Amino acid sequence: MIFLNQEKLRINISLGQDLTDVSSVVYVATRPRLGKISFVATISDVTTGATYYDILEGDLNDEGVWCIYPEVTYTDGRKIQGTSEKFKVNYQCQ
């Protein structure tokens, strides 16, 4: 489970393609009530397209179902969006 305001969580997205000519990978997430937010991903393996983002304090700030997808920007300016996935951020009782 993922909880509201959780930290110490890593989002991994494998793009399954060579990222040699890529200038950036951004994860675009749509929050239930607060709208879109972007996270700049780290490319961990250029040849396989492995990327990740380490969640920081305040990133998971909206309870409910989120939708996230990677957006790849190439050095020539092209942008390509990947497949979106959903995940739920839950309220944690104290």
MARDREN-25785 format. One record per atom (N, C-alpha, C): x, y, z; atom name. Coordinates in steps of 0.02 Angstrom, whole numbers, plus 32768, in hexadecimal, padded with zeros to 4 digits. Example, Ala and Ser with C-alpha at 12.3 -4.5 7.8 and 13.67 -1.06 7.14 Angstrom:
[rec [8294,7EE4,8186],'N'] [rec [8267,7F1F,8186],'CA'] [rec [8294,7F5B,8186],'C'] [rec [8282,7F90,8162],'N'] [rec [82AC,7FCB,8165],'CA'] [rec [8285,8002,818A],'C'] 
***
This chain:
[rec [802A,7FC5,8000],'N'] [rec [8000,8000,8000],'CA'] [rec [802C,803E,8000],'C'] [rec [8011,8072,7FE2],'N'] [rec [8031,80B3,7FE2],'CA'] [rec [8006,80E2,800C],'C'] [rec [8027,8108,8038],'N'] [rec [8002,8133,8066],'CA'] [rec [800E,817D,8059],'C'] [rec [7FDC,81A5,806B],'N'] [rec [7FDF,81ED,8066],'CA'] [rec [801E,8206,808A],'C'] [rec [8044,8230,8069],'N'] [rec [8082,824E,8082],'CA'] [rec [80B9,821B,8091],'C'] [rec [80B5,81E0,8074],'N'] [rec [80E9,81AE,807C],'CA'] [rec [812A,81C5,805C],'C'] [rec [8161,81B2,807B],'N'] [rec [81A4,81BF,8061],'CA'] [rec [81C7,817C,805A],'C'] [rec [8205,817E,8044],'N'] [rec [822E,8141,803E],'CA'] [rec [820C,810E,8011],'C'] [rec [81F7,8126,7FD7],'N'] [rec [81D6,80FC,7FA6],'CA'] [rec [81F6,810D,7F62],'C'] [rec [8202,80DA,7F3A],'N'] [rec [821F,80E5,7EF8],'CA'] [rec [81EE,80CE,7EC3],'C'] [rec [81E2,80F9,7E92],'N'] [rec [81BA,80E6,7E58],'CA'] [rec [81EA,80D1,7E21],'C'] [rec [81E2,8094,7E08],'N'] [rec [820B,807A,7DD1],'CA'] [rec [81DF,8072,7D93],'C'] [rec [81F7,808D,7D5C],'N'] [rec [81D5,8082,7D1C],'CA'] [rec [8209,806D,7CE9],'C'] [rec [81FF,8033,7CCC],'N'] [rec [822B,801A,7C97],'CA'] [rec [820C,802B,7C55],'C'] [rec [822F,8051,7C2C],'N'] [rec [8214,8067,7BEC],'CA'] [rec [8222,8034,7BB4],'C'] [rec [824E,8005,7BC1],'N'] [rec [825A,7FCF,7B91],'CA'] [rec [8278,7FE5,7B4F],'C'] [rec [829C,801D,7B4F],'N'] [rec [82BD,8033,7B11],'CA'] [rec [82FC,8059,7B23],'C'] [rec [8329,805E,7AF3],'N'] [rec [8368,8082,7AFD],'CA'] [rec [835A,80CD,7B06],'C'] [rec [8379,80EB,7B37],'N'] [rec [836D,8132,7B46],'CA'] [rec [83AA,815E,7B37],'C'] [rec [83D5,8146,7B09],'N'] [rec [8412,816A,7AF9],'CA'] [rec [8405,81B2,7AE2],'C'] [rec [83D3,81BD,7AB9],'N'] [rec [83C4,8200,7A9E],'CA'] [rec [838F,8225,7AC6],'C'] [rec [8387,8213,7B06],'N'] [rec [8354,8232,7B31],'CA'] [rec [8375,8267,7B5D],'C'] [rec [8355,82A1,7B60],'N'] [rec [836F,82D6,7B8C],'CA'] [rec [834F,82D5,7BD1],'C'] [rec [8310,82BC,7BD6],'N'] [rec [82F1,82B7,7C18],'CA'] [rec [82B6,8286,7C17],'C'] [rec [82A8,826C,7C52],'N'] [rec [826C,8244,7C5D],'CA'] [rec [8248,8262,7C98],'C'] [rec [8209,8271,7C90],'N'] [rec [81E1,828F,7CC5],'CA'] [rec [81A4,8261,7CD0],'C'] [rec [8195,8253,7D0F],'N'] [rec [8157,8230,7D1E],'CA'] [rec [8121,8264,7D2A],'C'] [rec [80EC,8261,7D04],'N'] [rec [80B4,828F,7D0B],'CA'] [rec [807C,826A,7D2F],'C'] [rec [8066,8286,7D67],'N'] [rec [8032,8266,7D8F],'CA'] [rec [7FF6,8295,7D96],'C'] [rec [7FBB,8278,7D91],'N'] [rec [7F7E,829E,7D9D],'CA'] [rec [7F62,8288,7DE0],'C'] [rec [7F5E,82B9,7E0E],'N'] [rec [7F44,82AC,7E51],'CA'] [rec [7EF8,82B4,7E51],'C'] [rec [7ED5,8292,7E7E],'N'] [rec [7E8B,8293,7E7E],'CA'] [rec [7E6C,82D9,7E84],'C'] [rec [7E85,8302,7EB1],'N'] [rec [7E68,8344,7EBC],'CA'] [rec [7E97,837E,7EAB],'C'] [rec [7ED7,8371,7EAA],'N'] [rec [7F07,83A8,7EA3],'CA'] [rec [7F25,83AF,7E5D],'C'] [rec [7F10,8384,7E2E],'N'] [rec [7F27,838B,7DE9],'CA'] [rec [7F6C,836D,7DDC],'C'] [rec [7F8B,8384,7DA6],'N'] [rec [7FCA,8367,7D8F],'CA'] [rec [8006,837F,7DB6],'C'] [rec [8036,8351,7DBB],'N'] [rec [8077,835E,7DD9],'CA'] [rec [80AB,8336,7DB2],'C'] [rec [80E8,834F,7DAF],'N'] [rec [811D,832C,7D8A],'CA'] [rec [8157,831D,7DB7],'C'] [rec [8176,82E3,7DAA],'N'] [rec [81B1,82CD,7DCF],'CA'] [rec [81E9,82BE,7D9C],'C'] [rec [8223,82DD,7DA4],'N'] [rec [825B,82D0,7D77],'CA'] [rec [827B,828E,7D8A],'C'] [rec [827A,825F,7D5B],'N'] [rec [8294,821B,7D68],'CA'] [rec [82DF,8218,7D5B],'C'] [rec [82FE,81E7,7D79],'N'] [rec [8344,81D7,7D6E],'CA'] [rec [8347,819B,7D3F],'C'] [rec [8371,819F,7D0C],'N'] [rec [837B,8166,7CDF],'CA'] [rec [83B1,813B,7CFF],'C'] [rec [839F,80FE,7D12],'N'] [rec [83CF,80D2,7D33],'CA'] [rec [83F2,80A2,7D03],'C'] [rec [83D4,8096,7CC9],'N'] [rec [83F3,806B,7C96],'CA'] [rec [83DD,8084,7C52],'C'] [rec [840B,80A4,7C2F],'N'] [rec [83FB,80C2,7BEE],'CA'] [rec [83E7,808D,7BBA],'C'] [rec [8409,8054,7BB9],'N'] [rec [83FB,8022,7B85],'CA'] [rec [83B9,7FFE,7B8E],'C'] [rec [83A4,7FF2,7BCC],'N'] [rec [8364,7FD0,7BD8],'CA'] [rec [8329,7FFF,7BE3],'C'] [rec [8338,803F,7BEF],'N'] [rec [8303,8070,7BFB],'CA'] [rec [82E9,8070,7C42],'C'] [rec [8310,8057,7C72],'N'] [rec [82FB,8056,7CB8],'CA'] [rec [8300,809C,7CD6],'C'] [rec [82CA,80B2,7CF7],'N'] [rec [82C8,80F4,7D17],'CA'] [rec [82A9,80EE,7D5C],'C'] [rec [82B5,8121,7D86],'N'] [rec [8296,8121,7DC9],'CA'] [rec [8290,8168,7DE3],'C'] [rec [8266,816F,7E15],'N'] [rec [825F,81AE,7E3B],'CA'] [rec [8255,819B,7E84],'C'] [rec [827D,81BA,7EB0],'N'] [rec [8276,81B0,7EF8],'CA'] [rec [8246,81E5,7F14],'C'] [rec [820F,81CD,7F31],'N'] [rec [81DC,81FA,7F4D],'CA'] [rec [81FA,8224,7F85],'C'] [rec [81EA,8264,7F84],'N'] [rec [8202,8293,7FB8],'CA'] [rec [81C7,82A7,7FE4],'C'] [rec [81D7,82C5,801D],'N'] [rec [81A4,82DD,804B],'CA'] [rec [8175,830C,8027],'C'] [rec [8134,8300,802D],'N'] [rec [8102,832B,800E],'CA'] [rec [80ED,8318,7FC8],'C'] [rec [8110,82E8,7FA8],'N'] [rec [80FE,82D4,7F64],'CA'] [rec [80BA,82B2,7F61],'C'] [rec [80AD,8285,7F8F],'N'] [rec [806E,825F,7F90],'CA'] [rec [803C,8282,7FBD],'C'] [rec [8023,82BC,7FA5],'N'] [rec [7FFC,82E9,7FCF],'CA'] [rec [7FB1,82EA,7FBF],'C'] [rec [7F99,82B7,7F9D],'N'] [rec [7F52,82B5,7F8C],'CA'] [rec [7F3A,826D,7F90],'C'] [rec [7F06,8262,7FB7],'N'] [rec [7EEB,821F,7FC1],'CA'] [rec [7EBE,820B,7F86],'C'] [rec [7EC2,81CD,7F71],'N'] [rec [7E97,81B3,7F3C],'CA'] [rec [7EBF,8192,7F05],'C'] [rec [7E9E,8189,7ECB],'N'] [rec [7EBD,8167,7E93],'CA'] [rec [7EE3,8199,7E67],'C'] [rec [7F23,818B,7E5D],'N'] [rec [7F4E,81B4,7E33],'CA'] [rec [7F58,8191,7DF1],'C'] [rec [7F68,81B6,7DBD],'N'] [rec [7F7A,819B,7D7C],'CA'] [rec [7FBF,81B7,7D6B],'C'] [rec [7FEE,818C,7D56],'N'] [rec [8032,81A1,7D49],'CA'] [rec [804A,8185,7D06],'C'] [rec [8071,81AD,7CE2],'N'] [rec [8090,8195,7CA3],'CA'] [rec [80D3,81B8,7C9A],'C'] [rec [8101,8196,7C76],'N'] [rec [8141,81B6,7C68],'CA'] [rec [813C,81E1,7C28],'C'] [rec [815F,8219,7C29],'N'] [rec [8164,8243,7BED],'CA'] [rec [81AF,8249,7BDD],'C'] [rec [81C2,8232,7BA2],'N'] [rec [8207,8230,7B8D],'CA'] [rec [8214,826A,7B5D],'C'] [rec [8248,8292,7B6B],'N'] [rec [825C,82C8,7B3E],'CA'] [rec [829F,82B6,7B1E],'C'] [rec [82A0,82B5,7ADD],'N'] [rec [82DD,82A5,7AB7],'CA'] [rec [8306,82E4,7AAB],'C'] [rec [8346,82DB,7A9A],'N'] [rec [8373,8313,7A90],'CA'] [rec [835E,833F,7A55],'C'] [rec [8336,8324,7A27],'N'] [rec [831E,834C,79EE],'CA'] [rec [82DC,8371,79FE],'C'] [rec [82C4,836A,7A3D],'N'] [rec [8288,838E,7A53],'CA'] [rec [8248,8365,7A51],'C'] [rec [8249,832A,7A32],'N'] [rec [820D,8301,7A30],'CA'] [rec [81FA,82EB,7A76],'C'] [rec [81B9,82E6,7A83],'N'] [rec [81A0,82CC,7AC3],'CA'] [rec [8171,8293,7AB5],'C'] [rec [817A,825D,7ADB],'N'] [rec [814F,8222,7AD4],'CA'] [rec [8136,820F,7B1A],'C'] [rec [80F5,8202,7B1E],'N'] [rec [80D7,81ED,7B5E],'CA'] [rec [80D0,81A1,7B5D],'C'] [rec [80DF,8183,7B97],'N'] [rec [80D8,813B,7B9F],'CA'] [rec [8093,8129,7BB7],'C'] [rec [808A,80E9,7BC4],'N'] [rec [804A,80CF,7BDC],'CA'] [rec [803D,80E5,7C23],'C'] [rec [8000,80F7,7C32],'N'] [rec [7FEF,810D,7C76],'CA'] [rec [7FDC,80D1,7CA2],'C'] [rec [7FE8,80D9,7CE1],'N'] [rec [7FD7,80A7,7D14],'CA'] [rec [7FB4,80CC,7D4E],'C'] [rec [7F8B,80A7,7D72],'N'] [rec [7F69,80C4,7DAC],'CA'] [rec [7F84,80A5,7DEC],'C'] [rec [7F84,80CE,7E21],'N'] [rec [7F94,80B5,7E64],'CA'] [rec [7F6C,80DE,7E96],'C'] [rec [7F61,80C1,7ED1],'N'] [rec [7F38,80E2,7F04],'CA'] [rec [7F64,80F8,7F3F],'C'] [rec [7F59,8136,7F53],'N'] [rec [7F78,8152,7F8F],'CA'] [rec [7F43,8151,7FC6],'C'] [rec [7F51,812D,7FFC],'N'] [rec [7F21,8122,8032],'CA'] [rec [7F2F,814E,806E],'C'] [rec [7EFA,8160,8091],'N'] [rec [7F01,8183,80D1],'CA'] [rec [7F15,8150,8106],'C'] [rec [7F46,8162,812E],'N'] [rec [7F5E,8135,8162],'CA'] [rec [7F43,814B,81A6],'C'] [rec [7F1D,811F,81C6],'N'] [rec [7F02,812F,8209],'CA'] [rec [7F3B,8133,823B],'C'] [rec [7F34,815F,826A],'N'] [rec [7F68,8167,829E],'CA'] [rec [7F58,813B,82DA],'C'] 
***
